[in-house]
Amino acid sequence: MAVNYICRHCKTSIGTLSGSDLTEQQLGFHFLTPEERSDIIAYDPSGDVTVKVVCDYCREAMEANPELHLVMNPLQ
Ligand SMILES: [Zn+2]
C-alpha cells in the first residue's frame, strides 16, 4: 500500500508514504468528516491511496491572491 500526496491544484507530487501497516489513525484520516474524506482521499483500484492536498506554492499563491482560487478551480 502506498499513500501518494499530490497538490489538488498543480498536481505536483508532494510525497509518498508506503508500508503495509499504515492505519487511518497514523495518516490522520480519522480527523476528517465523511465529506472531507470523499473530497480529499481517492482509493486506487490497485490499492494505493491518493490524498489531495495543497502544496506550499499554491497555498501562498492563494493567500496572496484569493481570487486565484476561482481561476485554479474552473470546475468548482
Ligand atoms: Zn500546488
N, CA, C, O and the ligand as a Tripos MOL2 file, in Angstrom:
@<TRIPOS>MOLECULE
protein
  305   303    77     0     0
PROTEIN
NO_CHARGES

@<TRIPOS>ATOM
      1 N           0.8500   -1.1910    0.0000 N.3       1 MET1
      2 CA          0.0000    0.0000    0.0000 C.3       1 MET1
      3 C           0.8810    1.2340    0.0000 C.2       1 MET1
      4 O           1.8510    1.3210    0.7530 O.2       1 MET1
      5 N           0.5360    2.1840   -0.8480 N.am      2 ALA2
      6 CA          1.2510    3.4510   -0.8680 C.3       2 ALA2
      7 C           0.2330    4.5680   -0.7610 C.2       2 ALA2
      8 O          -0.8780    4.4660   -1.2810 O.2       2 ALA2
      9 N           0.6150    5.6160   -0.0960 N.am      3 VAL3
     10 CA         -0.2270    6.7980    0.0100 C.3       3 VAL3
     11 C           0.4980    7.9250   -0.7060 C.2       3 VAL3
     12 O           1.5790    8.3450   -0.2920 O.2       3 VAL3
     13 N          -0.1060    8.4110   -1.7830 N.am      4 ASN4
     14 CA          0.5100    9.4550   -2.5940 C.3       4 ASN4
     15 C          -0.1720   10.7820   -2.3100 C.2       4 ASN4
     16 O          -1.3890   10.9090   -2.4400 O.2       4 ASN4
     17 N           0.6200   11.7620   -1.9230 N.am      5 TYR5
     18 CA          0.0930   13.1010   -1.6790 C.3       5 TYR5
     19 C           0.3650   13.9530   -2.9050 C.2       5 TYR5
     20 O           1.5160   14.1200   -3.3080 O.2       5 TYR5
     21 N          -0.6830   14.4880   -3.4950 N.am      6 ILE6
     22 CA         -0.5000   15.3970   -4.6280 C.3       6 ILE6
     23 C          -1.2300   16.7000   -4.3410 C.2       6 ILE6
     24 O          -2.1880   16.7460   -3.5700 O.2       6 ILE6
     25 N          -0.7460   17.7610   -4.9860 N.am      7 CYS7
     26 CA         -1.4190   19.0560   -4.8600 C.3       7 CYS7
     27 C          -2.6760   19.0230   -5.7120 C.2       7 CYS7
     28 O          -2.6350   18.6430   -6.8830 O.2       7 CYS7
     29 N          -3.8000   19.4240   -5.1150 N.am      8 ARG8
     30 CA         -5.0720   19.3690   -5.8470 C.3       8 ARG8
     31 C          -5.1240   20.4250   -6.9480 C.2       8 ARG8
     32 O          -5.9760   20.3470   -7.8340 O.2       8 ARG8
     33 N          -4.2400   21.3960   -6.9060 N.am      9 HIS9
     34 CA         -4.2760   22.4650   -7.9000 C.3       9 HIS9
     35 C          -3.2760   22.2370   -9.0260 C.2       9 HIS9
     36 O          -3.6550   22.2450  -10.1980 O.2       9 HIS9
     37 N          -2.0110   22.0350   -8.6900 N.am     10 CYS10
     38 CA         -0.9900   21.9300   -9.7300 C.3      10 CYS10
     39 C          -0.5530   20.4880   -9.9530 C.2      10 CYS10
     40 O           0.3040   20.2230  -10.7960 O.2      10 CYS10
     41 N          -1.1380   19.5490   -9.1990 N.am     11 LYS11
     42 CA         -0.8570   18.1220   -9.3850 C.3      11 LYS11
     43 C           0.5790   17.7310   -9.0790 C.2      11 LYS11
     44 O           1.0300   16.6510   -9.4590 O.2      11 LYS11
     45 N           1.2910   18.6070   -8.3930 N.am     12 THR12
     46 CA          2.6520   18.2730   -8.0020 C.3      12 THR12
     47 C           2.6260   17.1560   -6.9670 C.2      12 THR12
     48 O           1.8060   17.1530   -6.0500 O.2      12 THR12
     49 N           3.5250   16.2260   -7.1330 N.am     13 SER13
     50 CA          3.6500   15.1750   -6.1380 C.3      13 SER13
     51 C           4.3850   15.7270   -4.9300 C.2      13 SER13
     52 O           5.5110   16.2120   -5.0450 O.2      13 SER13
     53 N           3.7470   15.6530   -3.7780 N.am     14 ILE14
     54 CA          4.3160   16.2360   -2.5730 C.3      14 ILE14
     55 C           5.0690   15.1890   -1.7710 C.2      14 ILE14
     56 O           6.0640   15.4950   -1.1150 O.2      14 ILE14
     57 N           4.6000   13.9760   -1.8250 N.am     15 GLY15
     58 CA          5.2950   12.9370   -1.0890 C.3      15 GLY15
     59 C           4.5360   11.6340   -1.1520 C.2      15 GLY15
     60 O           3.3630   11.5980   -1.5230 O.2      15 GLY15
     61 N           5.2030   10.5850   -0.7920 N.am     16 THR16
     62 CA          4.5920    9.2700   -0.8010 C.3      16 THR16
     63 C           4.9510    8.5440    0.4850 C.2      16 THR16
     64 O           6.1040    8.5310    0.9160 O.2      16 THR16
     65 N           3.9530    7.9520    1.0710 N.am     17 LEU17
     66 CA          4.1810    7.0780    2.2050 C.3      17 LEU17
     67 C           3.8860    5.6660    1.7490 C.2      17 LEU17
     68 O           2.9260    5.4320    1.0150 O.2      17 LEU17
     69 N           4.6950    4.7390    2.1720 N.am     18 SER18
     70 CA          4.3860    3.3650    1.8140 C.3      18 SER18
     71 C           4.6550    2.4600    3.0040 C.2      18 SER18
     72 O           5.5020    2.7420    3.8510 O.2      18 SER18
     73 N           3.9240    1.3910    3.0400 N.am     19 GLY19
     74 CA          4.0730    0.4540    4.1380 C.3      19 GLY19
     75 C           2.8180   -0.3720    4.2530 C.2      19 GLY19
     76 O           1.7360    0.0650    3.8600 O.2      19 GLY19
     77 N           2.9580   -1.5400    4.7790 N.am     20 SER20
     78 CA          1.8100   -2.4280    4.8600 C.3      20 SER20
     79 C           1.0070   -2.1900    6.1260 C.2      20 SER20
     80 O          -0.1030   -2.7050    6.2670 O.2      20 SER20
     81 N           1.5530   -1.4230    7.0360 N.am     21 ASP21
     82 CA          0.9010   -1.2760    8.3370 C.3      21 ASP21
     83 C           0.4100    0.1380    8.5950 C.2      21 ASP21
     84 O           0.1900    0.5230    9.7440 O.2      21 ASP21
     85 N           0.2370    0.9200    7.5230 N.am     22 LEU22
     86 CA         -0.2880    2.2670    7.7100 C.3      22 LEU22
     87 C          -1.7540    2.1840    8.1110 C.2      22 LEU22
     88 O          -2.5340    1.4450    7.5100 O.2      22 LEU22
     89 N          -2.1120    2.9360    9.1130 N.am     23 THR23
     90 CA         -3.5020    2.9580    9.5410 C.3      23 THR23
     91 C          -4.0820    4.3470    9.3060 C.2      23 THR23
     92 O          -3.3480    5.3220    9.1470 O.2      23 THR23
     93 N          -5.3900    4.4190    9.2860 N.am     24 GLU24
     94 CA         -6.0330    5.7170    9.1030 C.3      24 GLU24
     95 C          -5.6870    6.6480   10.2580 C.2      24 GLU24
     96 O          -5.6580    7.8670   10.0860 O.2      24 GLU24
     97 N          -5.4250    6.0870   11.4210 N.am     25 GLN25
     98 CA         -5.0540    6.9200   12.5510 C.3      25 GLN25
     99 C          -3.6840    7.5490   12.3060 C.2      25 GLN25
    100 O          -3.4760    8.7300   12.5860 O.2      25 GLN25
    101 N          -2.7430    6.7460   11.7780 N.am     26 GLN26
    102 CA         -1.4080    7.2810   11.5120 C.3      26 GLN26
    103 C          -1.4520    8.3650   10.4450 C.2      26 GLN26
    104 O          -0.6890    9.3300   10.4900 O.2      26 GLN26
    105 N          -2.3480    8.1970    9.4940 N.am     27 LEU27
    106 CA         -2.4290    9.1450    8.3870 C.3      27 LEU27
    107 C          -3.2580   10.3670    8.7490 C.2      27 LEU27
    108 O          -3.2330   11.3680    8.0330 O.2      27 LEU27
    109 N          -3.9890   10.2960    9.8480 N.am     28 GLY28
    110 CA         -4.8020   11.4310   10.2610 C.3      28 GLY28
    111 C          -6.1600   11.4650    9.6060 C.2      28 GLY28
    112 O          -6.8930   12.4410    9.7610 O.2      28 GLY28
    113 N          -6.5200   10.4070    8.8680 N.am     29 PHE29
    114 CA         -7.7890   10.4170    8.1550 C.3      29 PHE29
    115 C          -8.9790   10.4320    9.1050 C.2      29 PHE29
    116 O         -10.0580   10.9000    8.7440 O.2      29 PHE29
    117 N          -8.7850    9.9210   10.3200 N.am     30 HIS30
    118 CA         -9.9180    9.8310   11.2340 C.3      30 HIS30
    119 C         -10.3610   11.1980   11.7340 C.2      30 HIS30
    120 O         -11.4110   11.3240   12.3640 O.2      30 HIS30
    121 N          -9.5460   12.2430   11.4490 N.am     31 PHE31
    122 CA         -9.9650   13.5920   11.8250 C.3      31 PHE31
    123 C         -10.9380   14.1830   10.8100 C.2      31 PHE31
    124 O         -11.5910   15.1880   11.0880 O.2      31 PHE31
    125 N         -11.0360   13.5700    9.6470 N.am     32 LEU32
    126 CA        -11.8210   14.1490    8.5590 C.3      32 LEU32
    127 C         -13.2830   13.7510    8.6650 C.2      32 LEU32
    128 O         -13.6180   12.6670    9.1440 O.2      32 LEU32
    129 N         -14.1380   14.6430    8.2120 N.am     33 THR33
    130 CA        -15.5470   14.2990    8.1140 C.3      33 THR33
    131 C         -15.7400   13.4120    6.8810 C.2      33 THR33
    132 O         -14.8770   13.3790    6.0040 O.2      33 THR33
    133 N         -16.8630   12.6960    6.8050 N.am     34 PRO34
    134 CA        -17.1070   11.8680    5.6150 C.3      34 PRO34
    135 C         -17.0380   12.6710    4.3190 C.2      34 PRO34
    136 O         -16.5540   12.1740    3.3020 O.2      34 PRO34
    137 N         -17.5210   13.9090    4.3540 N.am     35 GLU35
    138 CA        -17.4760   14.7480    3.1580 C.3      35 GLU35
    139 C         -16.0330   15.0680    2.7840 C.2      35 GLU35
    140 O         -15.6580   15.0180    1.6130 O.2      35 GLU35
    141 N         -15.2300   15.3980    3.7930 N.am     36 GLU36
    142 CA        -13.8290   15.7130    3.5320 C.3      36 GLU36
    143 C         -13.0990   14.4800    3.0010 C.2      36 GLU36
    144 O         -12.2730   14.5790    2.0940 O.2      36 GLU36
    145 N         -13.4090   13.3430    3.5640 N.am     37 ARG37
    146 CA        -12.7370   12.1190    3.1160 C.3      37 ARG37
    147 C         -13.0180   11.8630    1.6430 C.2      37 ARG37
    148 O         -12.1000   11.5520    0.8830 O.2      37 ARG37
    149 N         -14.2700   11.9890    1.2340 N.am     38 SER38
    150 CA        -14.5910   11.7000   -0.1580 C.3      38 SER38
    151 C         -14.0040   12.7500   -1.0840 C.2      38 SER38
    152 O         -13.7650   12.4820   -2.2620 O.2      38 SER38
    153 N         -13.7730   13.9430   -0.5560 N.am     39 ASP39
    154 CA        -13.1920   15.0170   -1.3760 C.3      39 ASP39
    155 C         -11.6840   14.8750   -1.4750 C.2      39 ASP39
    156 O         -11.1060   15.1360   -2.5310 O.2      39 ASP39
    157 N         -11.0500   14.4720   -0.4100 N.am     40 ILE40
    158 CA         -9.5940   14.5160   -0.3120 C.3      40 ILE40
    159 C          -8.9550   13.1850   -0.6720 C.2      40 ILE40
    160 O          -7.8850   13.1480   -1.2800 O.2      40 ILE40
    161 N          -9.6070   12.0960   -0.3000 N.am     41 ILE41
    162 CA         -8.9760   10.7890   -0.4170 C.3      41 ILE41
    163 C          -9.5730   10.0150   -1.5840 C.2      41 ILE41
    164 O         -10.7920    9.8880   -1.6940 O.2      41 ILE41
    165 N          -8.7110    9.4980   -2.4560 N.am     42 ALA42
    166 CA         -9.1590    8.6610   -3.5610 C.3      42 ALA42
    167 C          -8.4820    7.3040   -3.4430 C.2      42 ALA42
    168 O          -7.2610    7.2120   -3.3150 O.2      42 ALA42
    169 N          -9.2840    6.2670   -3.4890 N.am     43 TYR43
    170 CA         -8.7420    4.9220   -3.3900 C.3      43 TYR43
    171 C          -8.5610    4.3450   -4.7850 C.2      43 TYR43
    172 O          -9.5090    4.2160   -5.5590 O.2      43 TYR43
    173 N          -7.3180    4.0040   -5.0760 N.am     44 ASP44
    174 CA         -6.9540    3.4620   -6.3730 C.3      44 ASP44
    175 C          -7.3700    1.9960   -6.4430 C.2      44 ASP44
    176 O          -7.3300    1.2960   -5.4310 O.2      44 ASP44
    177 N          -7.7730    1.5170   -7.6350 N.am     45 PRO45
    178 CA         -8.0950    0.0810   -7.7440 C.3      45 PRO45
    179 C          -6.9150   -0.8020   -7.3680 C.2      45 PRO45
    180 O          -7.1110   -1.9310   -6.9170 O.2      45 PRO45
    181 N          -5.6930   -0.3090   -7.5460 N.am     46 SER46
    182 CA         -4.5090   -1.1090   -7.2190 C.3      46 SER46
    183 C          -4.2640   -1.2060   -5.7270 C.2      46 SER46
    184 O          -3.3970   -1.9570   -5.2800 O.2      46 SER46
    185 N          -5.0300   -0.4430   -4.9550 N.am     47 GLY47
    186 CA         -4.8530   -0.4900   -3.5180 C.3      47 GLY47
    187 C          -4.1340    0.7180   -2.9610 C.2      47 GLY47
    188 O          -4.0770    0.9100   -1.7460 O.2      47 GLY47
    189 N          -3.5860    1.5330   -3.8450 N.am     48 ASP48
    190 CA         -2.9340    2.7480   -3.3810 C.3      48 ASP48
    191 C          -3.9700    3.8000   -3.0270 C.2      48 ASP48
    192 O          -5.1360    3.7040   -3.4100 O.2      48 ASP48
    193 N          -3.5280    4.7910   -2.2990 N.am     49 VAL49
    194 CA         -4.4070    5.8720   -1.8870 C.3      49 VAL49
    195 C          -3.8040    7.1900   -2.3610 C.2      49 VAL49
    196 O          -2.6110    7.4350   -2.1820 O.2      49 VAL49
    197 N          -4.6290    8.0270   -2.9600 N.am     50 THR50
    198 CA         -4.1820    9.3570   -3.3580 C.3      50 THR50
    199 C          -4.8510   10.3760   -2.4550 C.2      50 THR50
    200 O          -6.0740   10.3890   -2.3130 O.2      50 THR50
    201 N          -4.0450   11.2260   -1.8490 N.am     51 VAL51
    202 CA         -4.5630   12.2530   -0.9570 C.3      51 VAL51
    203 C          -4.3020   13.6120   -1.5990 C.2      51 VAL51
    204 O          -3.1600   13.9740   -1.8830 O.2      51 VAL51
    205 N          -5.3760   14.3470   -1.8200 N.am     52 LYS52
    206 CA         -5.2540   15.6430   -2.4770 C.3      52 LYS52
    207 C          -5.1270   16.7440   -1.4370 C.2      52 LYS52
    208 O          -6.0430   16.9820   -0.6500 O.2      52 LYS52
    209 N          -3.9950   17.4010   -1.4430 N.am     53 VAL53
    210 CA         -3.7560   18.4860   -0.5080 C.3      53 VAL53
    211 C          -3.3750   19.7270   -1.3120 C.2      53 VAL53
    212 O          -3.4920   19.7440   -2.5370 O.2      53 VAL53
    213 N          -2.9240   20.7480   -0.6200 N.am     54 VAL54
    214 CA         -2.4920   21.9670   -1.3030 C.3      54 VAL54
    215 C          -1.0210   22.1780   -0.9780 C.2      54 VAL54
    216 O          -0.6390   22.2200    0.1920 O.2      54 VAL54
    217 N          -0.1980   22.3120   -2.0070 N.am     55 CYS55
    218 CA          1.2370   22.4750   -1.7740 C.3      55 CYS55
    219 C           1.5240   23.8880   -1.2750 C.2      55 CYS55
    220 O           0.6760   24.7760   -1.3620 O.2      55 CYS55
    221 N           2.7190   24.0780   -0.7570 N.am     56 ASP56
    222 CA          3.0870   25.3760   -0.1980 C.3      56 ASP56
    223 C           2.9910   26.4710   -1.2430 C.2      56 ASP56
    224 O           2.5500   27.5820   -0.9480 O.2      56 ASP56
    225 N           3.4020   26.1610   -2.4620 N.am     57 TYR57
    226 CA          3.3840   27.1700   -3.5170 C.3      57 TYR57
    227 C           1.9580   27.6450   -3.7850 C.2      57 TYR57
    228 O           1.7080   28.8490   -3.8480 O.2      57 TYR57
    229 N           1.0340   26.7190   -3.9400 N.am     58 CYS58
    230 CA         -0.3480   27.0960   -4.2240 C.3      58 CYS58
    231 C          -0.9950   27.7680   -3.0210 C.2      58 CYS58
    232 O          -1.7930   28.6930   -3.1740 O.2      58 CYS58
    233 N          -0.6560   27.3090   -1.8430 N.am     59 ARG59
    234 CA         -1.2270   27.9200   -0.6440 C.3      59 ARG59
    235 C          -0.8040   29.3850   -0.5600 C.2      59 ARG59
    236 O          -1.6210   30.2640   -0.2860 O.2      59 ARG59
    237 N           0.4790   29.6330   -0.8000 N.am     60 GLU60
    238 CA          0.9700   31.0100   -0.7480 C.3      60 GLU60
    239 C           0.3500   31.8410   -1.8560 C.2      60 GLU60
    240 O           0.0020   33.0020   -1.6380 O.2      60 GLU60
    241 N           0.2080   31.2630   -3.0390 N.am     61 ALA61
    242 CA         -0.3610   31.9940   -4.1670 C.3      61 ALA61
    243 C          -1.8080   32.3850   -3.8660 C.2      61 ALA61
    244 O          -2.2420   33.4900   -4.1920 O.2      61 ALA61
    245 N          -2.5470   31.4660   -3.2400 N.am     62 MET62
    246 CA         -3.9550   31.7620   -2.9480 C.3      62 MET62
    247 C          -4.0940   32.7730   -1.8200 C.2      62 MET62
    248 O          -5.0040   33.6020   -1.8180 O.2      62 MET62
    249 N          -3.1620   32.6910   -0.8440 N.am     63 GLU63
    250 CA         -3.2280   33.6660    0.2410 C.3      63 GLU63
    251 C          -2.8940   35.0520   -0.2740 C.2      63 GLU63
    252 O          -3.4600   36.0430    0.1880 O.2      63 GLU63
    253 N          -1.9830   35.1270   -1.2230 N.am     64 ALA64
    254 CA         -1.5890   36.4140   -1.7830 C.3      64 ALA64
    255 C          -2.6570   36.9480   -2.7350 C.2      64 ALA64
    256 O          -2.8650   38.1570   -2.8380 O.2      64 ALA64
    257 N          -3.3260   36.0330   -3.4260 N.am     65 ASN65
    258 CA         -4.3240   36.4320   -4.4320 C.3      65 ASN65
    259 C          -5.5530   35.5360   -4.2930 C.2      65 ASN65
    260 O          -5.6950   34.5580   -5.0280 O.2      65 ASN65
    261 N          -6.4370   35.8620   -3.3580 N.am     66 PRO66
    262 CA         -7.5930   34.9800   -3.1070 C.3      66 PRO66
    263 C          -8.4240   34.7110   -4.3600 C.2      66 PRO66
    264 O          -9.0440   33.6530   -4.4710 O.2      66 PRO66
    265 N          -8.4460   35.6390   -5.2910 N.am     67 GLU67
    266 CA         -9.2470   35.4070   -6.4980 C.3      67 GLU67
    267 C          -8.6570   34.3090   -7.3650 C.2      67 GLU67
    268 O          -9.3460   33.7570   -8.2230 O.2      67 GLU67
    269 N          -7.3830   33.9860   -7.1500 N.am     68 LEU68
    270 CA         -6.7660   32.8930   -7.8990 C.3      68 LEU68
    271 C          -7.4740   31.5710   -7.6340 C.2      68 LEU68
    272 O          -7.4920   30.6780   -8.4810 O.2      68 LEU68
    273 N          -8.0410   31.4660   -6.4770 N.am     69 HIS69
    274 CA         -8.7020   30.2200   -6.0990 C.3      69 HIS69
    275 C          -9.7540   29.8450   -7.1310 C.2      69 HIS69
    276 O          -9.9090   28.6730   -7.4740 O.2      69 HIS69
    277 N         -10.4710   30.8390   -7.6190 N.am     70 LEU70
    278 CA        -11.5070   30.5740   -8.6180 C.3      70 LEU70
    279 C         -10.8840   30.1670   -9.9470 C.2      70 LEU70
    280 O         -11.3800   29.2770  -10.6380 O.2      70 LEU70
    281 N          -9.7970   30.8280  -10.2850 N.am     71 VAL71
    282 CA         -9.1420   30.5170  -11.5500 C.3      71 VAL71
    283 C          -8.5840   29.1010  -11.5370 C.2      71 VAL71
    284 O          -8.6050   28.3960  -12.5450 O.2      71 VAL71
    285 N          -8.0870   28.7060  -10.3790 N.am     72 MET72
    286 CA         -7.4360   27.4080  -10.2990 C.3      72 MET72
    287 C          -8.4300   26.2700  -10.1090 C.2      72 MET72
    288 O          -8.0380   25.1040  -10.1600 O.2      72 MET72
    289 N          -9.6770   26.5710   -9.8970 N.am     73 ASN73
    290 CA        -10.6980   25.5520   -9.7410 C.3      73 ASN73
    291 C         -11.8240   25.8030  -10.7290 C.2      73 ASN73
    292 O         -12.9480   26.0980  -10.3250 O.2      73 ASN73
    293 N         -11.5350   25.6900  -12.0150 N.am     74 PRO74
    294 CA        -12.5420   26.0790  -13.0090 C.3      74 PRO74
    295 C         -13.7910   25.2090  -12.9730 C.2      74 PRO74
    296 O         -14.8420   25.6070  -13.4760 O.2      74 PRO74
    297 N         -13.6810   24.0230  -12.3810 N.am     75 LEU75
    298 CA        -14.8390   23.1260  -12.3810 C.3      75 LEU75
    299 C         -15.6710   23.2680  -11.1220 C.2      75 LEU75
    300 O         -16.7170   22.6310  -10.9980 O.2      75 LEU75
    301 N         -15.2240   24.0930  -10.1840 N.am     76 GLN76
    302 CA        -15.9470   24.1800   -8.9280 C.3      76 GLN76
    303 C         -16.8140   25.4230   -8.8620 C.2      76 GLN76
    304 O         -17.4950   25.6480   -7.8610 O.2      76 GLN76
    305 ZN          0.2590   23.2140   -5.9730 Zn       77 ZN77
@<TRIPOS>BOND
     1     1     2 1
     2     2     3 1
     3     3     4 2
     4     3     5 am
     5     5     6 1
     6     6     7 1
     7     7     8 2
     8     7     9 am
     9     9    10 1
    10    10    11 1
    11    11    12 2
    12    11    13 am
    13    13    14 1
    14    14    15 1
    15    15    16 2
    16    15    17 am
    17    17    18 1
    18    18    19 1
    19    19    20 2
    20    19    21 am
    21    21    22 1
    22    22    23 1
    23    23    24 2
    24    23    25 am
    25    25    26 1
    26    26    27 1
    27    27    28 2
    28    27    29 am
    29    29    30 1
    30    30    31 1
    31    31    32 2
    32    31    33 am
    33    33    34 1
    34    34    35 1
    35    35    36 2
    36    35    37 am
    37    37    38 1
    38    38    39 1
    39    39    40 2
    40    39    41 am
    41    41    42 1
    42    42    43 1
    43    43    44 2
    44    43    45 am
    45    45    46 1
    46    46    47 1
    47    47    48 2
    48    47    49 am
    49    49    50 1
    50    50    51 1
    51    51    52 2
    52    51    53 am
    53    53    54 1
    54    54    55 1
    55    55    56 2
    56    55    57 am
    57    57    58 1
    58    58    59 1
    59    59    60 2
    60    59    61 am
    61    61    62 1
    62    62    63 1
    63    63    64 2
    64    63    65 am
    65    65    66 1
    66    66    67 1
    67    67    68 2
    68    67    69 am
    69    69    70 1
    70    70    71 1
    71    71    72 2
    72    71    73 am
    73    73    74 1
    74    74    75 1
    75    75    76 2
    76    75    77 am
    77    77    78 1
    78    78    79 1
    79    79    80 2
    80    79    81 am
    81    81    82 1
    82    82    83 1
    83    83    84 2
    84    83    85 am
    85    85    86 1
    86    86    87 1
    87    87    88 2
    88    87    89 am
    89    89    90 1
    90    90    91 1
    91    91    92 2
    92    91    93 am
    93    93    94 1
    94    94    95 1
    95    95    96 2
    96    95    97 am
    97    97    98 1
    98    98    99 1
    99    99   100 2
   100    99   101 am
   101   101   102 1
   102   102   103 1
   103   103   104 2
   104   103   105 am
   105   105   106 1
   106   106   107 1
   107   107   108 2
   108   107   109 am
   109   109   110 1
   110   110   111 1
   111   111   112 2
   112   111   113 am
   113   113   114 1
   114   114   115 1
   115   115   116 2
   116   115   117 am
   117   117   118 1
   118   118   119 1
   119   119   120 2
   120   119   121 am
   121   121   122 1
   122   122   123 1
   123   123   124 2
   124   123   125 am
   125   125   126 1
   126   126   127 1
   127   127   128 2
   128   127   129 am
   129   129   130 1
   130   130   131 1
   131   131   132 2
   132   131   133 am
   133   133   134 1
   134   134   135 1
   135   135   136 2
   136   135   137 am
   137   137   138 1
   138   138   139 1
   139   139   140 2
   140   139   141 am
   141   141   142 1
   142   142   143 1
   143   143   144 2
   144   143   145 am
   145   145   146 1
   146   146   147 1
   147   147   148 2
   148   147   149 am
   149   149   150 1
   150   150   151 1
   151   151   152 2
   152   151   153 am
   153   153   154 1
   154   154   155 1
   155   155   156 2
   156   155   157 am
   157   157   158 1
   158   158   159 1
   159   159   160 2
   160   159   161 am
   161   161   162 1
   162   162   163 1
   163   163   164 2
   164   163   165 am
   165   165   166 1
   166   166   167 1
   167   167   168 2
   168   167   169 am
   169   169   170 1
   170   170   171 1
   171   171   172 2
   172   171   173 am
   173   173   174 1
   174   174   175 1
   175   175   176 2
   176   175   177 am
   177   177   178 1
   178   178   179 1
   179   179   180 2
   180   179   181 am
   181   181   182 1
   182   182   183 1
   183   183   184 2
   184   183   185 am
   185   185   186 1
   186   186   187 1
   187   187   188 2
   188   187   189 am
   189   189   190 1
   190   190   191 1
   191   191   192 2
   192   191   193 am
   193   193   194 1
   194   194   195 1
   195   195   196 2
   196   195   197 am
   197   197   198 1
   198   198   199 1
   199   199   200 2
   200   199   201 am
   201   201   202 1
   202   202   203 1
   203   203   204 2
   204   203   205 am
   205   205   206 1
   206   206   207 1
   207   207   208 2
   208   207   209 am
   209   209   210 1
   210   210   211 1
   211   211   212 2
   212   211   213 am
   213   213   214 1
   214   214   215 1
   215   215   216 2
   216   215   217 am
   217   217   218 1
   218   218   219 1
   219   219   220 2
   220   219   221 am
   221   221   222 1
   222   222   223 1
   223   223   224 2
   224   223   225 am
   225   225   226 1
   226   226   227 1
   227   227   228 2
   228   227   229 am
   229   229   230 1
   230   230   231 1
   231   231   232 2
   232   231   233 am
   233   233   234 1
   234   234   235 1
   235   235   236 2
   236   235   237 am
   237   237   238 1
   238   238   239 1
   239   239   240 2
   240   239   241 am
   241   241   242 1
   242   242   243 1
   243   243   244 2
   244   243   245 am
   245   245   246 1
   246   246   247 1
   247   247   248 2
   248   247   249 am
   249   249   250 1
   250   250   251 1
   251   251   252 2
   252   251   253 am
   253   253   254 1
   254   254   255 1
   255   255   256 2
   256   255   257 am
   257   257   258 1
   258   258   259 1
   259   259   260 2
   260   259   261 am
   261   261   262 1
   262   262   263 1
   263   263   264 2
   264   263   265 am
   265   265   266 1
   266   266   267 1
   267   267   268 2
   268   267   269 am
   269   269   270 1
   270   270   271 1
   271   271   272 2
   272   271   273 am
   273   273   274 1
   274   274   275 1
   275   275   276 2
   276   275   277 am
   277   277   278 1
   278   278   279 1
   279   279   280 2
   280   279   281 am
   281   281   282 1
   282   282   283 1
   283   283   284 2
   284   283   285 am
   285   285   286 1
   286   286   287 1
   287   287   288 2
   288   287   289 am
   289   289   290 1
   290   290   291 1
   291   291   292 2
   292   291   293 am
   293   293   294 1
   294   294   295 1
   295   295   296 2
   296   295   297 am
   297   297   298 1
   298   298   299 1
   299   299   300 2
   300   299   301 am
   301   301   302 1
   302   302   303 1
   303   303   304 2
@<TRIPOS>SUBSTRUCTURE
     1 MET1         2 RESIDUE 1 A MET
     2 ALA2         6 RESIDUE 1 A ALA
     3 VAL3        10 RESIDUE 1 A VAL
     4 ASN4        14 RESIDUE 1 A ASN
     5 TYR5        18 RESIDUE 1 A TYR
     6 ILE6        22 RESIDUE 1 A ILE
     7 CYS7        26 RESIDUE 1 A CYS
     8 ARG8        30 RESIDUE 1 A ARG
     9 HIS9        34 RESIDUE 1 A HIS
    10 CYS10       38 RESIDUE 1 A CYS
    11 LYS11       42 RESIDUE 1 A LYS
    12 THR12       46 RESIDUE 1 A THR
    13 SER13       50 RESIDUE 1 A SER
    14 ILE14       54 RESIDUE 1 A ILE
    15 GLY15       58 RESIDUE 1 A GLY
    16 THR16       62 RESIDUE 1 A THR
    17 LEU17       66 RESIDUE 1 A LEU
    18 SER18       70 RESIDUE 1 A SER
    19 GLY19       74 RESIDUE 1 A GLY
    20 SER20       78 RESIDUE 1 A SER
    21 ASP21       82 RESIDUE 1 A ASP
    22 LEU22       86 RESIDUE 1 A LEU
    23 THR23       90 RESIDUE 1 A THR
    24 GLU24       94 RESIDUE 1 A GLU
    25 GLN25       98 RESIDUE 1 A GLN
    26 GLN26      102 RESIDUE 1 A GLN
    27 LEU27      106 RESIDUE 1 A LEU
    28 GLY28      110 RESIDUE 1 A GLY
    29 PHE29      114 RESIDUE 1 A PHE
    30 HIS30      118 RESIDUE 1 A HIS
    31 PHE31      122 RESIDUE 1 A PHE
    32 LEU32      126 RESIDUE 1 A LEU
    33 THR33      130 RESIDUE 1 A THR
    34 PRO34      134 RESIDUE 1 A PRO
    35 GLU35      138 RESIDUE 1 A GLU
    36 GLU36      142 RESIDUE 1 A GLU
    37 ARG37      146 RESIDUE 1 A ARG
    38 SER38      150 RESIDUE 1 A SER
    39 ASP39      154 RESIDUE 1 A ASP
    40 ILE40      158 RESIDUE 1 A ILE
    41 ILE41      162 RESIDUE 1 A ILE
    42 ALA42      166 RESIDUE 1 A ALA
    43 TYR43      170 RESIDUE 1 A TYR
    44 ASP44      174 RESIDUE 1 A ASP
    45 PRO45      178 RESIDUE 1 A PRO
    46 SER46      182 RESIDUE 1 A SER
    47 GLY47      186 RESIDUE 1 A GLY
    48 ASP48      190 RESIDUE 1 A ASP
    49 VAL49      194 RESIDUE 1 A VAL
    50 THR50      198 RESIDUE 1 A THR
    51 VAL51      202 RESIDUE 1 A VAL
    52 LYS52      206 RESIDUE 1 A LYS
    53 VAL53      210 RESIDUE 1 A VAL
    54 VAL54      214 RESIDUE 1 A VAL
    55 CYS55      218 RESIDUE 1 A CYS
    56 ASP56      222 RESIDUE 1 A ASP
    57 TYR57      226 RESIDUE 1 A TYR
    58 CYS58      230 RESIDUE 1 A CYS
    59 ARG59      234 RESIDUE 1 A ARG
    60 GLU60      238 RESIDUE 1 A GLU
    61 ALA61      242 RESIDUE 1 A ALA
    62 MET62      246 RESIDUE 1 A MET
    63 GLU63      250 RESIDUE 1 A GLU
    64 ALA64      254 RESIDUE 1 A ALA
    65 ASN65      258 RESIDUE 1 A ASN
    66 PRO66      262 RESIDUE 1 A PRO
    67 GLU67      266 RESIDUE 1 A GLU
    68 LEU68      270 RESIDUE 1 A LEU
    69 HIS69      274 RESIDUE 1 A HIS
    70 LEU70      278 RESIDUE 1 A LEU
    71 VAL71      282 RESIDUE 1 A VAL
    72 MET72      286 RESIDUE 1 A MET
    73 ASN73      290 RESIDUE 1 A ASN
    74 PRO74      294 RESIDUE 1 A PRO
    75 LEU75      298 RESIDUE 1 A LEU
    76 GLN76      302 RESIDUE 1 A GLN
    77 ZN77       305 GROUP 0 **** ****
